[in-house]
Amino acid sequence: MKILVVGRGGREHAVVKKFKRDGIEAIFCAPGNPGMHEATLVDIEETQADQLAAWAKENDIDLTVVGPEMALMAGVVDAFEGHGLKAFGPKKAAAYIEGSKAFAKRLMKKYSIPTAAYGEFDHTQVEDALAFLETQVMPIVIKADGLAAGKGVVICQTLEEAKQTINEMLVDASFGEASARVVIEEFLDGEEFSLMSFVAGDKFYPMPIARDYKRAYDHDEGLNTGGMGAHSPHPLITDEDYQQALETVIKPTVDAMMSEGLPFTGVLYAGLIKTADGPKVIEFNARFGDPETEVVLPLLETDLSTALLELMAGKDVEMKWRSEQTVGVVLAAKGYPAEYVKGVPIKALDTLEDVDIYHMGTDVVNGECVTNGGRVLFVVAKGADLAAARAKVYHEIKKIDCDDLFYRGDIAQLAESSEASLN
């Protein structure tokens, strides 16, 4: 079998590693990154849909997995299907569940899927948006409607800050076309968690719960990032919470997409929050989450390529998951998510033992691994419980020799203590 993975980050590296562990030899990644030693890199950008499909056709690719949201919104899956190729991911129209926050909110409202109360406004409705803010309770959440690389969400603590954010997004176009429309949402308080599911039409197969950490520094301080770490499972989310999320969010959303004539095939990611009224949706993504994928996929016992092909063929699939637990820590370039430098050597990676190292932003220069992004590496350890996994990952990352990397020291710390108290 020949498999192509579209993307270049840690999420795609996790998918590549899973295929390699399943015994797949011919793995390609477009464009990939030099740290993906398990794959042959293909020099085509993620959003070049027609070029990717033509290359896959010419090279007899049996299955393609599309990683990033920009590729989905560029119609990569549509292009592949147009060439008679199998690509796992939603078509562009279905990917709007992530590509437009307003679309997702309207869908949830129409089908009574629990989420925060909201209003939506475009760049011609600035005064209406400001008037709406006057009626709301602070803090409040303002989101750019379109894709903004995970940065188009602002939690405003005061009315003044909220008004400034509206002007920046709608008037100054701070996120370009992505903020030509905004969603203003009620702020929800509670424990956040991520629930991903393999979906094909009206069938879905949920994965174990994960929890990621968005803020740059310990104790959730600093700016929002693409994610500084994650763990699976989340001891503060009970089996009852999990089942309730499946019944009130995942199944109704899968059914809603069918009813709208937008059947979803791919990974449906629900960013959820546990409130006093049960789980509510913060956001939907139309693909594997990052960094959640890196801590969830290592727990999948089932052969991934077989499962995806059977799922796409409409067959029932049995997904088996390991009982182990995982903790992952991101090593980022100093200064991230603001200004940072590239090209700093990373040494001693080969001294780490019994962990997975996912390359998120690295390059190879003169045979040496160097930094080449904001989030650089993601190290993940498995253990019998979160405490064991956490101890292992922090022990191993201390071996990495690089003057320009930092990481949070509290990933899974609260979860570990919660786990202990529950036991």
Secondary structure, DSSP 4 states (H G I P E B T S, - for coil): -EEEEEE-SHHHHHHHHHHHHTT--EEEEEE--TT-TTSEE----TT-HHHHHHHHHHTT-SEEEE--HHHHHTTHHHHHHHTT--EES--HHHHHHHH-HHHHHHHHHHTT--B--EEEEETT-HHHHHHHHHTSPSSEEEEESS--TT--EEEESSHHHHHHHHIIIIIS-TTGGGGSEEEEEEPP-SEEEEEEEEEETTEEEEPPPBEE--EEEGGGEEEE-S-SEEEES-TTS-HHHHHHHIIIIIHHHHHHHHHTT---EEEEEEEEEEETTEEEEEEEESS--TTHHHHHGGGB-S-HHHHHHHHHTT------B-S-EEEEEEEEETTTTS------B-B-GGG--SSEEEESSEEEETTEEEE-SSEEEEEEEEESSHHHHHHHHHHHHTT-B-TTEE--S-TTHHHHHHHHHH-
